[in-house]
Amino acid sequence: MDTVFIYILFLAAGFAIGGAYAMWKVNKLASGVLVALAVLAAVSGILRLI
C-alpha cells in the first residue's frame, strides 16, 4: 500500500506541475499555489522513500 501512496504522490506532483505550466499566463497566483502543492507532494514522496 505504501508503494501505491508514493506513486500517487509523484503522479499528483506531475499533474500539478503540468497544470501550473498551463495556467502560468492566465493566473500567476493559482499557478504559484499549484507549484507549491507540487513541491510538497514531491518532497513527501521522496521522504516516504527514505
Biopython code that builds the backbone (N, CA, C, O; Angstrom):
import numpy as np
from Bio.PDB.StructureBuilder import StructureBuilder

atoms = [
    (1, "MET", "N", (0.825, -1.200, 0.000)),
    (1, "MET", "CA", (0.000, 0.000, 0.000)),
    (1, "MET", "C", (0.865, 1.260, 0.000)),
    (1, "MET", "O", (0.505, 2.287, -0.574)),
    (2, "ASP", "N", (2.012, 1.147, 0.659)),
    (2, "ASP", "CA", (2.904, 2.306, 0.720)),
    (2, "ASP", "C", (3.434, 2.674, -0.672)),
    (2, "ASP", "O", (3.610, 3.852, -0.983)),
    (3, "THR", "N", (3.683, 1.671, -1.494)),
    (3, "THR", "CA", (4.179, 1.926, -2.840)),
    (3, "THR", "C", (3.135, 2.661, -3.675)),
    (3, "THR", "O", (3.465, 3.557, -4.452)),
    (4, "VAL", "N", (1.890, 2.277, -3.510)),
    (4, "VAL", "CA", (0.813, 2.948, -4.252)),
    (4, "VAL", "C", (0.688, 4.401, -3.801)),
    (4, "VAL", "O", (0.468, 5.288, -4.626)),
    (5, "PHE", "N", (0.825, 4.648, -2.507)),
    (5, "PHE", "CA", (0.735, 6.014, -1.994)),
    (5, "PHE", "C", (1.861, 6.880, -2.550)),
    (5, "PHE", "O", (1.629, 8.028, -2.929)),
    (6, "ILE", "N", (3.073, 6.343, -2.602)),
    (6, "ILE", "CA", (4.208, 7.090, -3.158)),
    (6, "ILE", "C", (3.975, 7.375, -4.640)),
    (6, "ILE", "O", (4.258, 8.473, -5.119)),
    (7, "TYR", "N", (3.458, 6.382, -5.362)),
    (7, "TYR", "CA", (3.163, 6.565, -6.778)),
    (7, "TYR", "C", (2.128, 7.668, -6.972)),
    (7, "TYR", "O", (2.265, 8.499, -7.870)),
    (8, "ILE", "N", (1.093, 7.679, -6.132)),
    (8, "ILE", "CA", (0.056, 8.701, -6.227)),
    (8, "ILE", "C", (0.624, 10.089, -5.920)),
    (8, "ILE", "O", (0.231, 11.071, -6.549)),
    (9, "LEU", "N", (1.546, 10.174, -4.956)),
    (9, "LEU", "CA", (2.166, 11.469, -4.640)),
    (9, "LEU", "C", (2.948, 12.015, -5.832)),
    (9, "LEU", "O", (2.824, 13.191, -6.172)),
    (10, "PHE", "N", (3.753, 11.163, -6.465)),
    (10, "PHE", "CA", (4.530, 11.622, -7.621)),
    (10, "PHE", "C", (3.628, 11.933, -8.814)),
    (10, "PHE", "O", (3.909, 12.852, -9.583)),
    (11, "LEU", "N", (2.549, 11.171, -8.966)),
    (11, "LEU", "CA", (1.597, 11.441, -10.038)),
    (11, "LEU", "C", (0.902, 12.781, -9.813)),
    (11, "LEU", "O", (0.731, 13.559, -10.751)),
    (12, "ALA", "N", (0.503, 13.052, -8.574)),
    (12, "ALA", "CA", (-0.129, 14.335, -8.244)),
    (12, "ALA", "C", (0.842, 15.492, -8.472)),
    (12, "ALA", "O", (0.447, 16.555, -8.950)),
    (13, "ALA", "N", (2.108, 15.282, -8.130)),
    (13, "ALA", "CA", (3.100, 16.331, -8.358)),
    (13, "ALA", "C", (3.248, 16.618, -9.852)),
    (13, "ALA", "O", (3.357, 17.775, -10.257)),
    (14, "GLY", "N", (3.253, 15.586, -10.649)),
    (14, "GLY", "CA", (3.357, 15.768, -12.100)),
    (14, "GLY", "C", (2.168, 16.503, -12.689)),
    (14, "GLY", "O", (2.328, 17.405, -13.511)),
    (15, "PHE", "N", (0.969, 16.113, -12.261)),
    (15, "PHE", "CA", (-0.235, 16.799, -12.744)),
    (15, "PHE", "C", (-0.257, 18.256, -12.290)),
    (15, "PHE", "O", (-0.657, 19.136, -13.052)),
    (16, "ALA", "N", (0.170, 18.515, -11.062)),
    (16, "ALA", "CA", (0.166, 19.887, -10.552)),
    (16, "ALA", "C", (1.163, 20.757, -11.318)),
    (16, "ALA", "O", (0.870, 21.915, -11.615)),
    (17, "ILE", "N", (2.327, 20.214, -11.636)),
    (17, "ILE", "CA", (3.308, 20.981, -12.417)),
    (17, "ILE", "C", (2.767, 21.259, -13.822)),
    (17, "ILE", "O", (2.927, 22.361, -14.347)),
    (18, "GLY", "N", (2.132, 20.263, -14.422)),
    (18, "GLY", "CA", (1.534, 20.470, -15.745)),
    (18, "GLY", "C", (0.445, 21.526, -15.720)),
    (18, "GLY", "O", (0.362, 22.364, -16.618)),
    (19, "GLY", "N", (-0.392, 21.484, -14.691)),
    (19, "GLY", "CA", (-1.449, 22.492, -14.559)),
    (19, "GLY", "C", (-0.890, 23.872, -14.299)),
    (19, "GLY", "O", (-1.402, 24.864, -14.818)),
    (20, "ALA", "N", (0.161, 23.942, -13.496)),
    (20, "ALA", "CA", (0.785, 25.235, -13.214)),
    (20, "ALA", "C", (1.406, 25.825, -14.478)),
    (20, "ALA", "O", (1.321, 27.031, -14.711)),
    (21, "TYR", "N", (2.023, 24.984, -15.286)),
    (21, "TYR", "CA", (2.625, 25.461, -16.535)),
    (21, "TYR", "C", (1.547, 25.964, -17.495)),
    (21, "TYR", "O", (1.727, 26.982, -18.164)),
    (22, "ALA", "N", (0.429, 25.243, -17.557)),
    (22, "ALA", "CA", (-0.657, 25.646, -18.450)),
    (22, "ALA", "C", (-1.347, 26.921, -17.961)),
    (22, "ALA", "O", (-1.851, 27.704, -18.766)),
    (23, "MET", "N", (-1.370, 27.126, -16.654)),
    (23, "MET", "CA", (-2.087, 28.256, -16.079)),
    (23, "MET", "C", (-1.202, 29.494, -15.914)),
    (23, "MET", "O", (-1.699, 30.542, -15.501)),
    (24, "TRP", "N", (0.058, 29.406, -16.215)),
    (24, "TRP", "CA", (1.014, 30.486, -15.932)),
    (24, "TRP", "C", (0.601, 31.815, -16.542)),
    (24, "TRP", "O", (0.696, 32.843, -15.871)),
    (25, "LYS", "N", (0.145, 31.834, -17.799)),
    (25, "LYS", "CA", (-0.210, 33.098, -18.447)),
    (25, "LYS", "C", (-1.582, 33.604, -18.019)),
    (25, "LYS", "O", (-1.863, 34.796, -18.149)),
    (26, "VAL", "N", (-2.435, 32.729, -17.515)),
    (26, "VAL", "CA", (-3.800, 33.114, -17.143)),
    (26, "VAL", "C", (-3.840, 33.696, -15.732)),
    (26, "VAL", "O", (-4.365, 34.790, -15.522)),
    (27, "ASN", "N", (-3.288, 32.968, -14.773)),
    (27, "ASN", "CA", (-3.388, 33.381, -13.382)),
    (27, "ASN", "C", (-2.116, 32.952, -12.647)),
    (27, "ASN", "O", (-1.932, 31.773, -12.342)),
    (28, "LYS", "N", (-1.254, 33.909, -12.371)),
    (28, "LYS", "CA", (0.036, 33.595, -11.762)),
    (28, "LYS", "C", (-0.103, 33.162, -10.306)),
    (28, "LYS", "O", (0.706, 32.365, -9.831)),
    (29, "LEU", "N", (-1.101, 33.661, -9.588)),
    (29, "LEU", "CA", (-1.296, 33.276, -8.194)),
    (29, "LEU", "C", (-1.703, 31.807, -8.090)),
    (29, "LEU", "O", (-1.134, 31.063, -7.291)),
    (30, "ALA", "N", (-2.660, 31.394, -8.873)),
    (30, "ALA", "CA", (-3.092, 29.995, -8.862)),
    (30, "ALA", "C", (-1.971, 29.084, -9.351)),
    (30, "ALA", "O", (-1.820, 27.961, -8.868)),
    (31, "SER", "N", (-1.200, 29.562, -10.293)),
    (31, "SER", "CA", (-0.068, 28.788, -10.777)),
    (31, "SER", "C", (0.972, 28.606, -9.672)),
    (31, "SER", "O", (1.548, 27.528, -9.531)),
    (32, "GLY", "N", (1.206, 29.644, -8.902)),
    (32, "GLY", "CA", (2.141, 29.545, -7.785)),
    (32, "GLY", "C", (1.664, 28.584, -6.714)),
    (32, "GLY", "O", (2.462, 27.859, -6.120)),
    (33, "VAL", "N", (0.356, 28.577, -6.468)),
    (33, "VAL", "CA", (-0.207, 27.640, -5.497)),
    (33, "VAL", "C", (-0.031, 26.202, -5.985)),
    (33, "VAL", "O", (0.307, 25.315, -5.202)),
    (34, "LEU", "N", (-0.260, 25.977, -7.269)),
    (34, "LEU", "CA", (-0.074, 24.632, -7.821)),
    (34, "LEU", "C", (1.387, 24.189, -7.757)),
    (34, "LEU", "O", (1.673, 23.021, -7.494)),
    (35, "VAL", "N", (2.303, 25.113, -7.995)),
    (35, "VAL", "CA", (3.729, 24.772, -7.888)),
    (35, "VAL", "C", (4.079, 24.411, -6.449)),
    (35, "VAL", "O", (4.820, 23.458, -6.210)),
    (36, "ALA", "N", (3.549, 25.168, -5.492)),
    (36, "ALA", "CA", (3.809, 24.866, -4.087)),
    (36, "ALA", "C", (3.260, 23.492, -3.710)),
    (36, "ALA", "O", (3.924, 22.736, -3.001)),
    (37, "LEU", "N", (2.062, 23.165, -4.173)),
    (37, "LEU", "CA", (1.491, 21.848, -3.903)),
    (37, "LEU", "C", (2.305, 20.739, -4.564)),
    (37, "LEU", "O", (2.481, 19.665, -3.988)),
    (38, "ALA", "N", (2.798, 20.998, -5.765)),
    (38, "ALA", "CA", (3.617, 20.005, -6.451)),
    (38, "ALA", "C", (4.916, 19.761, -5.709)),
    (38, "ALA", "O", (5.353, 18.618, -5.576)),
    (39, "VAL", "N", (5.530, 20.818, -5.228)),
    (39, "VAL", "CA", (6.783, 20.667, -4.477)),
    (39, "VAL", "C", (6.531, 19.890, -3.183)),
    (39, "VAL", "O", (7.318, 19.016, -2.820)),
    (40, "LEU", "N", (5.440, 20.206, -2.493)),
    (40, "LEU", "CA", (5.117, 19.473, -1.267)),
    (40, "LEU", "C", (4.844, 18.000, -1.545)),
    (40, "LEU", "O", (5.278, 17.138, -0.781)),
    (41, "ALA", "N", (4.130, 17.700, -2.628)),
    (41, "ALA", "CA", (3.847, 16.306, -2.968)),
    (41, "ALA", "C", (5.131, 15.562, -3.332)),
    (41, "ALA", "O", (5.320, 14.415, -2.928)),
    (42, "ALA", "N", (6.007, 16.207, -4.090)),
    (42, "ALA", "CA", (7.259, 15.560, -4.474)),
    (42, "ALA", "C", (8.161, 15.329, -3.261)),
    (42, "ALA", "O", (8.765, 14.265, -3.130)),
    (43, "VAL", "N", (8.253, 16.310, -2.387)),
    (43, "VAL", "CA", (9.089, 16.169, -1.188)),
    (43, "VAL", "C", (8.537, 15.081, -0.279)),
    (43, "VAL", "O", (9.300, 14.290, 0.276)),
    (44, "SER", "N", (7.217, 15.034, -0.121)),
    (44, "SER", "CA", (6.658, 13.990, 0.740)),
    (44, "SER", "C", (6.852, 12.614, 0.124)),
    (44, "SER", "O", (7.055, 11.640, 0.848)),
    (45, "GLY", "N", (6.793, 12.515, -1.200)),
    (45, "GLY", "CA", (7.077, 11.236, -1.858)),
    (45, "GLY", "C", (8.516, 10.807, -1.649)),
    (45, "GLY", "O", (8.786, 9.631, -1.407)),
    (46, "ILE", "N", (9.440, 11.748, -1.741)),
    (46, "ILE", "CA", (10.854, 11.427, -1.523)),
    (46, "ILE", "C", (11.100, 11.020, -0.073)),
    (46, "ILE", "O", (11.844, 10.078, 0.198)),
    (47, "LEU", "N", (10.469, 11.737, 0.856)),
    (47, "LEU", "CA", (10.644, 11.401, 2.270)),
    (47, "LEU", "C", (10.029, 10.046, 2.611)),
    (47, "LEU", "O", (10.522, 9.353, 3.501)),
    (48, "ARG", "N", (8.961, 9.659, 1.915)),
    (48, "ARG", "CA", (8.383, 8.336, 2.150)),
    (48, "ARG", "C", (9.301, 7.236, 1.621)),
    (48, "ARG", "O", (9.294, 6.118, 2.138)),
    (49, "LEU", "N", (10.088, 7.547, 0.597)),
    (49, "LEU", "CA", (11.034, 6.557, 0.061)),
    (49, "LEU", "C", (12.212, 6.316, 1.002)),
    (49, "LEU", "O", (12.775, 5.222, 1.043)),
    (50, "ILE", "N", (12.570, 7.343, 1.750)),
    (50, "ILE", "CA", (13.744, 7.242, 2.634)),
    (50, "ILE", "C", (13.427, 6.435, 3.867)),
    (50, "ILE", "O", (14.294, 6.246, 4.721)),
]
sb = StructureBuilder()
sb.init_structure("model")
sb.init_model(0)
sb.init_chain("A")
sb.init_seg("    ")
for serial, (resi, resn, name, xyz) in enumerate(atoms, 1):
    if name == "N":
        sb.init_residue(resn, " ", resi, " ")
    sb.init_atom(name, np.array(xyz, "f"), 0.0, 1.0, " ", f" {name:<3s}", serial, name[0])
structure = sb.get_structure()
